[in-house]
Amino acid sequence: MSDRVDYLLKELRCAALRARLAAEDLDAIALATKHGLVTPEQALELLADCDTLYYIQPTTPWRDPDGKIHADAKVSA
């Protein structure tokens, strides 16, 4: 096996471990939020602290003219 292949395989193993760690962080923050241990704002701070905020795309809820609340940010004019 060439040095380049060996290096790439090691990097891929590290990336897989980082992905598993990120998944565990997301699960822990979700559980803490679900059970009221942290507020939604604190959860977002925790996500930012562990570099996982980009996995979600929080948007500001908006209310349409009929009063219905929507979670997506796409508002038609």
Buried (B, 14 or more C-beta within 10 A) or exposed (E): EEEEEEEEEEEEEEEEEEEEEBEEBBEEBEEBBEEEEBEEEEBBBBBEEBEBBEEEEEEEEEEEEEEEEEEEEEEEE
